[in-house]
Amino acid sequence: MLAALLDGMDAALCAFGADGTVTHWNREAERILGWPAAEAVGRPGLTGWAVRKEDADEVEAGLLAAARSPGRQVHEFALLTKDGRRVLVRTQSSAVLGPDGRPAGVYCAFSEAHTQIDLERSIALSEALFVDASWGVVLVDADLRPAVVNAHAARALGMGRTAVLGRPLGDLLTQGVEELEGALTHVLAEGTPPAAAELWVTLRSDEAEPTRRCWRSGFLRLASPLAEEPVPLGVGWLFQDVTEAKRAEQEGSLLRFRAQQLHRAGRAAGECEDPMEAAAVHLDFALAGFADHGLIDVVAGGGERPDGAVGASTEGPPSLVRAIASPAGAPGPSEAVPATGIPVAYAAGHPAGQALERCGSVRAGAGPGAAEGWAAARKWPDGTVHGLCVVLRSRGRTLGVATFLRGPSRRPFDRADAAYAEDVASRIAAALDLAGRPAPR
């Protein structure tokens, strides 16, 4: 049994008696140096066959030091193979004590120095990744549960390192779980992907104020080096939070697109003979990628109010008449509405009326629990859950209100959207103002 254990070791092992005779020599020692056990056991030391005479003093001094010292002694020696090559090995030697407690010999375990160094580097790298790494590292087992988590990943997940272990990913994330589990399953089945992936996730610990985060993730399939066939042990998941960079990239792309739309709209509107048609062109270009529907309401009448608004009455809120609307059904270009002069039946407190009163922009939303009829009560197309009303101003006068509407598939309007809508509204207002001027003679 002892012989089987010695031969099955991954490290080379030799042992010496008290007189320096080789007593044990396992298969790994034979593999490294080429000397079989039959030729090695019984030789008086290593000098002259496994060690050059020039190196004998150094090797013997190291072995004698191990026999006289407690604990293990680590040295690097140059040994000699059977075919005459020199091999640098790293040895761990220790004394073998007899029944009386005195040294009865020395055993020496050794391996090629570069192999040992590679192992130590791997261990050092593993320790560094799970202690000092500036990105998240998670080892996920075959059941897709975290098995080891470094400090950075624990902070990113909003939990302690031990609290994360063994929990399903659904307990950690509210959004992005399917994408992450799909990536892990693919890696387990197919191997390491060729490139990193960007996953948008929302943490369950952020339920009070959920924030989407972008994690640039790399995946490595882990297989046991001891198995005869590769058996996946899990997946190494490395990720870094790139949310700020991605948002800056998206905002830059959005600003470039909107600037291009304004430029194209200006070029197209310049070719329109009818100013109302030019206003509709500006509205159509603004809707692309921005809103689902657009409405242009103008103040009823044509007189100038003392507060700068245009309207026939100087008391109470001005009435708004529909001038241009995008189609609420099938997609198509916005068109001018026949001039009936009948005001839109907006209720008190309508966002369009608030925009007129404030002479600015007003955002409105149905909220998470939108009541049925919310859009109909505001005279907006069915399915509308987000609205943005922007006042139309030209030459110091208020001409009306531009309304942009979004459905449930889009996010609510934000300040950046309001700034863009105000830019569009200034161009629409200029076209409406031109439509109200006397024709040149």
C-alpha positions as CSV (number, residue, x, y, z in Angstrom):
1,M,0.0,0.0,0.0
2,L,2.8,2.4,0.8
3,A,4.5,1.6,-2.5
4,A,1.2,2.3,-4.3
5,L,0.8,5.7,-2.5
6,L,4.4,6.7,-3.3
7,D,4.1,5.8,-6.9
8,G,0.8,7.6,-7.3
9,M,2.1,10.9,-6.0
10,D,2.2,13.9,-8.3
11,A,5.6,15.0,-6.8
12,A,8.8,13.1,-7.3
13,L,10.0,11.5,-4.1
14,C,13.2,9.9,-3.0
15,A,14.4,8.9,0.5
16,F,17.8,8.2,2.0
17,G,18.8,6.1,5.0
18,A,21.0,7.2,7.8
19,D,24.1,6.2,5.8
20,G,22.9,8.1,2.7
21,T,21.7,5.1,0.7
22,V,18.7,5.6,-1.6
23,T,15.8,3.7,-0.1
24,H,12.8,5.0,-2.1
25,W,12.3,6.2,-5.7
26,N,8.9,6.8,-7.1
27,R,7.6,6.9,-10.7
28,E,7.5,10.7,-10.9
29,A,11.2,10.8,-10.0
30,E,11.8,8.3,-12.8
31,R,9.8,10.5,-15.2
32,I,11.7,13.7,-14.4
33,L,15.3,12.2,-14.3
34,G,14.9,9.0,-16.4
35,W,16.4,6.7,-13.7
36,P,14.2,3.7,-12.9
37,A,13.7,2.7,-9.3
38,A,15.6,-0.6,-10.0
39,E,18.7,1.5,-10.9
40,A,18.3,4.1,-8.2
41,V,17.4,2.3,-5.0
42,G,20.5,1.0,-3.2
43,R,23.0,3.5,-4.6
44,P,25.1,5.4,-2.0
45,G,23.7,8.9,-2.4
46,L,23.2,10.8,-5.7
47,T,26.8,11.8,-6.5
48,G,28.1,10.6,-9.8
49,W,24.8,9.5,-11.4
50,A,22.0,11.9,-10.4
51,V,24.3,14.8,-9.4
52,R,27.5,16.0,-11.1
53,K,30.6,15.9,-8.9
54,E,30.8,19.7,-9.3
55,D,27.4,20.0,-7.7
56,A,27.8,17.2,-5.1
57,D,28.9,19.5,-2.2
58,E,25.9,21.8,-2.5
59,V,23.4,18.9,-2.7
60,E,24.9,17.0,0.2
61,A,25.0,20.2,2.4
62,G,21.3,20.7,1.7
63,L,20.4,17.1,2.6
64,L,22.5,17.1,5.8
65,A,20.9,20.4,6.8
66,A,17.5,18.8,6.5
67,A,18.6,15.9,8.7
68,R,19.8,18.2,11.4
69,S,17.0,20.8,11.3
70,P,13.4,20.6,12.4
71,G,10.7,21.2,9.8
72,R,11.1,21.3,6.0
73,Q,14.0,22.7,4.1
74,V,13.5,24.2,0.6
75,H,16.3,24.3,-1.9
76,E,16.9,24.4,-5.6
77,F,19.4,21.9,-7.0
78,A,20.6,21.0,-10.5
79,L,20.1,17.2,-10.9
80,L,21.3,15.0,-13.7
81,T,19.1,13.0,-16.0
82,K,20.0,9.5,-17.3
83,D,20.8,11.0,-20.7
84,G,23.1,13.6,-19.3
85,R,20.9,16.7,-19.1
86,R,20.8,19.0,-16.1
87,V,17.4,19.7,-14.7
88,L,16.8,22.5,-12.1
89,V,14.5,21.2,-9.4
90,R,13.0,22.7,-6.3
91,T,13.2,20.3,-3.3
92,Q,11.5,20.0,0.0
93,S,13.5,17.9,2.4
94,S,12.8,16.8,6.0
95,A,14.4,14.4,8.5
96,V,12.9,11.0,9.1
97,L,13.0,10.2,12.8
98,G,13.5,6.7,14.3
99,P,11.7,5.2,17.3
100,D,14.2,6.8,19.6
101,G,13.6,10.2,18.2
102,R,16.9,10.4,16.4
103,P,17.3,11.1,12.6
104,A,17.0,7.8,10.7
105,G,17.2,9.3,7.3
106,V,15.9,12.0,5.0
107,Y,13.1,12.2,2.5
108,C,13.2,14.6,-0.4
109,A,10.2,15.6,-2.6
110,F,11.1,17.5,-5.7
111,S,9.6,18.9,-8.9
112,E,10.9,20.8,-11.9
113,A,11.5,24.4,-10.8
114,H,9.5,25.9,-13.6
115,T,6.5,23.7,-12.9
116,Q,6.6,24.7,-9.2
117,I,6.9,28.4,-10.2
118,D,3.9,28.1,-12.5
119,L,1.9,26.5,-9.7
120,E,2.9,29.2,-7.3
121,R,2.1,31.9,-9.8
122,S,-1.4,30.4,-10.3
123,I,-2.0,30.3,-6.6
124,A,-0.7,33.9,-6.2
125,L,-2.9,35.0,-9.1
126,S,-6.0,33.3,-7.5
127,E,-5.3,34.9,-4.2
128,A,-4.8,38.4,-5.8
129,L,-8.0,38.1,-7.8
130,F,-10.1,37.3,-4.7
131,V,-8.5,39.9,-2.5
132,D,-7.0,42.9,-4.3
133,A,-8.7,42.8,-7.8
134,S,-10.3,46.1,-8.9
135,W,-13.0,44.2,-10.8
136,G,-15.6,41.6,-9.7
137,V,-14.6,37.9,-9.7
138,V,-17.2,35.3,-9.0
139,L,-16.8,31.5,-9.3
140,V,-20.2,30.0,-10.2
141,D,-20.8,26.3,-9.7
142,A,-22.5,24.0,-12.2
143,D,-25.9,24.8,-10.5
144,L,-25.4,28.5,-11.4
145,R,-24.9,29.5,-7.8
146,P,-21.9,31.6,-6.5
147,A,-19.3,29.5,-4.8
148,V,-16.5,32.1,-4.3
149,V,-16.9,35.9,-4.5
150,N,-14.2,38.5,-4.2
151,A,-14.6,41.7,-2.2
152,H,-15.2,43.9,-5.3
153,A,-18.0,41.6,-6.6
154,A,-19.6,41.6,-3.1
155,R,-19.7,45.4,-3.0
156,A,-21.1,45.5,-6.6
157,L,-23.9,43.0,-5.6
158,G,-24.6,45.0,-2.5
159,M,-24.2,42.1,-0.1
160,G,-21.5,40.5,2.1
161,R,-19.1,37.9,0.6
162,T,-20.6,35.1,2.6
163,A,-24.2,36.2,2.2
164,V,-23.9,35.8,-1.6
165,L,-22.6,32.2,-1.6
166,G,-24.9,29.4,-2.6
167,R,-27.8,31.7,-3.5
168,P,-29.7,31.6,-6.8
169,L,-28.9,34.5,-9.1
170,G,-32.6,35.5,-9.0
171,D,-32.1,36.3,-5.3
172,L,-29.4,38.9,-6.3
173,L,-30.8,40.5,-9.4
174,T,-34.3,41.6,-10.5
175,Q,-33.4,42.3,-14.1
176,G,-30.8,40.7,-16.3
177,V,-31.1,37.3,-14.6
178,E,-32.1,35.4,-17.8
179,E,-29.3,36.9,-19.8
180,L,-26.7,36.1,-17.2
181,E,-27.9,32.5,-16.6
182,G,-28.1,32.0,-20.4
183,A,-24.4,33.2,-20.7
184,L,-23.3,30.9,-17.9
185,T,-25.2,27.9,-19.3
186,H,-23.6,28.5,-22.7
187,V,-20.1,28.6,-21.3
188,L,-20.7,25.4,-19.4
189,A,-21.8,23.7,-22.5
190,E,-19.7,25.3,-25.2
191,G,-16.6,26.7,-23.5
192,T,-15.1,30.1,-23.1
193,P,-16.6,32.8,-25.4
194,P,-14.2,34.7,-27.6
195,A,-15.2,38.2,-26.4
196,A,-16.6,40.0,-23.4
197,A,-20.3,40.7,-23.1
198,E,-22.2,43.7,-21.8
199,L,-25.0,42.8,-19.4
200,W,-27.6,45.3,-18.1
201,V,-28.7,44.3,-14.6
202,T,-30.7,45.7,-11.7
203,L,-29.9,44.6,-8.2
204,R,-32.5,43.3,-5.9
205,S,-30.8,45.3,-3.1
206,D,-31.7,48.5,-5.0
207,E,-35.5,48.0,-4.8
208,A,-36.0,51.4,-3.0
209,E,-34.4,53.2,-5.9
210,P,-33.7,50.6,-8.7
211,T,-30.8,51.6,-11.0
212,R,-29.8,49.7,-14.2
213,R,-26.1,48.9,-14.3
214,C,-24.0,47.8,-17.2
215,W,-21.4,45.1,-16.3
216,R,-18.8,44.2,-19.0
217,S,-18.4,40.5,-18.3
218,G,-15.9,37.8,-19.3
219,F,-16.5,34.1,-18.7
220,L,-14.1,31.2,-18.3
221,R,-15.1,27.6,-18.1
222,L,-13.3,25.8,-15.3
223,A,-12.4,22.2,-15.6
224,S,-10.7,19.8,-13.2
225,P,-7.1,19.1,-14.1
226,L,-7.3,15.8,-12.2
227,A,-10.0,14.2,-14.3
228,E,-9.2,11.9,-17.2
229,E,-11.8,13.8,-19.3
230,P,-12.6,17.5,-18.9
231,V,-15.4,17.8,-16.3
232,P,-16.7,21.4,-15.9
233,L,-16.4,22.6,-12.3
234,G,-18.2,25.8,-13.0
235,V,-17.6,29.2,-14.6
236,G,-15.3,32.0,-13.7
237,W,-17.2,35.3,-14.1
238,L,-15.2,38.5,-14.2
239,F,-17.0,41.8,-14.6
240,Q,-16.5,45.5,-14.4
241,D,-19.1,48.2,-13.9
242,V,-19.0,50.4,-17.1
243,T,-22.4,52.1,-16.5
244,E,-21.1,55.6,-16.5
245,A,-19.1,55.1,-19.7
246,K,-22.0,53.4,-21.5
247,R,-24.5,56.1,-20.4
248,A,-22.1,58.8,-21.7
249,E,-21.7,56.9,-24.9
250,Q,-25.5,56.6,-25.3
251,E,-26.0,60.2,-24.5
252,G,-23.4,61.3,-27.0
253,S,-25.0,59.1,-29.7
254,L,-28.4,60.5,-28.8
255,L,-27.2,64.1,-29.0
256,R,-25.6,63.4,-32.4
257,F,-28.8,61.8,-33.7
258,R,-31.0,64.7,-32.5
259,A,-28.6,67.3,-33.9
260,Q,-28.7,65.5,-37.2
261,Q,-32.5,65.4,-37.1
262,L,-32.7,69.1,-36.5
263,H,-30.4,69.7,-39.4
264,R,-32.4,67.5,-41.7
265,A,-35.6,69.0,-40.6
266,G,-34.3,72.5,-41.2
267,R,-33.2,71.5,-44.7
268,A,-36.5,69.9,-45.5
269,A,-38.6,72.7,-44.0
270,G,-36.7,75.2,-46.1
271,E,-38.2,73.6,-49.2
272,C,-41.8,74.0,-48.1
273,E,-43.8,76.9,-49.6
274,D,-46.5,76.6,-46.9
275,P,-45.3,77.5,-43.4
276,M,-47.8,75.1,-41.9
277,E,-46.3,72.3,-43.9
278,A,-42.9,73.3,-42.6
279,A,-44.2,73.2,-39.1
280,A,-45.5,69.6,-39.7
281,V,-42.1,68.6,-41.2
282,H,-40.4,69.8,-38.0
283,L,-42.8,67.8,-36.0
284,D,-42.3,64.6,-38.1
285,F,-38.5,64.8,-37.8
286,A,-38.7,65.3,-34.1
287,L,-40.9,62.2,-33.5
288,A,-38.3,59.9,-34.9
289,G,-36.9,58.0,-32.0
290,F,-38.3,60.5,-29.6
291,A,-42.1,60.1,-29.2
292,D,-45.0,58.1,-30.6
293,H,-47.3,61.0,-31.3
294,G,-47.2,64.7,-31.7
295,L,-49.8,67.5,-31.4
296,I,-49.6,71.2,-32.2
297,D,-52.3,73.4,-30.6
298,V,-52.4,77.1,-31.2
299,V,-54.0,79.8,-29.1
300,A,-57.5,80.7,-30.4
301,G,-57.8,84.2,-32.0
302,G,-55.1,86.5,-33.2
303,G,-54.9,89.5,-30.8
304,E,-51.9,90.0,-28.4
305,R,-52.5,89.5,-24.7
306,P,-51.0,91.8,-22.1
307,D,-49.0,88.9,-20.7
308,G,-47.4,88.1,-24.1
309,A,-49.8,85.4,-25.1
310,V,-51.9,85.6,-28.3
311,G,-55.6,85.3,-27.9
312,A,-58.9,87.0,-28.2
313,S,-59.6,87.2,-24.5
314,T,-57.7,88.9,-21.8
315,E,-59.3,87.1,-18.9
316,G,-58.9,83.4,-17.9
317,P,-56.8,80.8,-19.6
318,P,-56.6,81.0,-23.4
319,S,-58.3,78.4,-25.5
320,L,-56.3,76.0,-27.7
321,V,-57.3,74.9,-31.2
322,R,-55.8,71.9,-32.9
323,A,-53.6,72.9,-35.8
324,I,-51.4,69.8,-36.6
325,A,-51.5,66.2,-35.4
326,S,-49.6,63.1,-36.2
327,P,-51.8,60.0,-37.1
328,A,-52.8,58.0,-34.1
329,G,-53.4,54.8,-36.0
330,A,-51.2,53.7,-38.9
331,P,-47.8,55.5,-39.2
332,G,-47.7,58.5,-41.6
333,P,-46.8,62.1,-41.9
334,S,-48.3,64.8,-39.7
335,E,-51.0,66.9,-41.3
336,A,-52.6,70.2,-40.7
337,V,-56.1,69.9,-39.1
338,P,-59.0,71.8,-40.9
339,A,-59.3,75.2,-39.3
340,T,-62.7,74.8,-37.6
341,G,-61.8,77.3,-34.8
342,I,-63.4,74.9,-32.2
343,P,-61.2,74.7,-29.1
344,V,-59.9,71.4,-27.8
345,A,-61.9,70.4,-24.7
346,Y,-59.0,70.3,-22.3
347,A,-60.0,70.1,-18.7
348,A,-58.7,72.4,-16.0
349,G,-55.2,71.6,-15.0
350,H,-54.3,70.0,-18.3
351,P,-50.6,69.8,-18.9
352,A,-51.0,72.0,-22.1
353,G,-52.8,74.6,-20.0
354,Q,-50.1,74.5,-17.4
355,A,-47.4,74.9,-20.1
356,L,-49.2,78.1,-21.2
357,E,-49.5,79.4,-17.7
358,R,-45.9,78.7,-16.8
359,C,-44.6,79.7,-20.3
360,G,-42.4,76.6,-20.2
361,S,-42.4,72.8,-20.3
362,V,-44.6,70.4,-18.4
363,R,-44.1,66.7,-18.1
364,A,-46.9,64.3,-17.2
365,G,-47.1,60.5,-16.6
366,A,-49.7,57.9,-15.8
367,G,-47.4,56.3,-13.2
368,P,-46.9,52.5,-12.6
369,G,-50.6,51.9,-11.9
370,A,-52.1,53.8,-14.8
371,A,-55.9,54.1,-14.4
372,E,-58.0,53.2,-17.4
373,G,-59.1,56.3,-19.3
374,W,-56.0,58.3,-18.2
375,A,-55.1,59.2,-21.8
376,A,-58.7,59.8,-22.9
377,A,-59.3,62.2,-20.0
378,R,-56.5,64.4,-21.5
379,K,-57.7,64.0,-25.1
380,W,-54.6,62.0,-26.0
381,P,-54.5,58.8,-28.1
382,D,-55.2,55.5,-26.4
383,G,-52.1,53.9,-24.9
384,T,-50.4,57.1,-24.0
385,V,-48.7,57.0,-20.6
386,H,-46.1,59.8,-20.9
387,G,-46.7,63.3,-22.1
388,L,-44.5,66.4,-22.6
389,C,-46.1,69.8,-23.3
390,V,-43.8,72.6,-24.6
391,V,-45.0,76.2,-25.1
392,L,-44.5,77.7,-28.6
393,R,-42.9,81.2,-28.4
394,S,-41.9,83.5,-31.2
395,R,-41.1,87.2,-31.2
396,G,-41.9,87.5,-27.5
397,R,-45.4,86.0,-28.0
398,T,-47.0,82.7,-27.0
399,L,-48.5,81.0,-30.0
400,G,-49.6,77.7,-28.6
401,V,-48.4,74.4,-27.3
402,A,-46.5,71.4,-28.8
403,T,-47.3,68.1,-27.1
404,F,-45.2,64.9,-27.5
405,L,-46.6,61.6,-26.3
406,R,-45.1,58.2,-25.5
407,G,-46.6,54.7,-25.0
408,P,-45.8,52.2,-22.3
409,S,-42.9,50.7,-24.3
410,R,-40.9,53.9,-23.8
411,R,-39.4,55.5,-20.7
412,P,-40.8,58.8,-19.2
413,F,-39.6,62.1,-20.5
414,D,-36.6,63.6,-18.7
415,R,-34.9,67.0,-18.6
416,A,-32.8,66.2,-21.7
417,D,-36.0,65.3,-23.6
418,A,-37.6,68.6,-22.5
419,A,-34.5,70.6,-23.7
420,Y,-34.7,68.9,-27.1
421,A,-38.5,69.4,-27.3
422,E,-38.0,73.1,-26.6
423,D,-35.5,73.4,-29.4
424,V,-37.9,71.7,-31.8
425,A,-40.7,74.0,-30.5
426,S,-38.8,77.1,-31.2
427,R,-38.5,76.1,-34.9
428,I,-42.2,75.1,-35.1
429,A,-43.1,78.4,-33.5
430,A,-41.1,80.3,-36.1
431,A,-43.0,78.5,-38.9
432,L,-46.4,79.2,-37.2
433,D,-45.5,82.8,-36.8
434,L,-44.6,83.0,-40.5
435,A,-47.9,81.4,-41.4
436,G,-49.8,84.2,-39.5
437,R,-48.0,87.1,-41.3
438,P,-49.5,88.9,-44.3
439,A,-48.4,87.5,-47.6
440,P,-45.5,89.6,-49.1
441,R,-46.5,91.8,-52.0
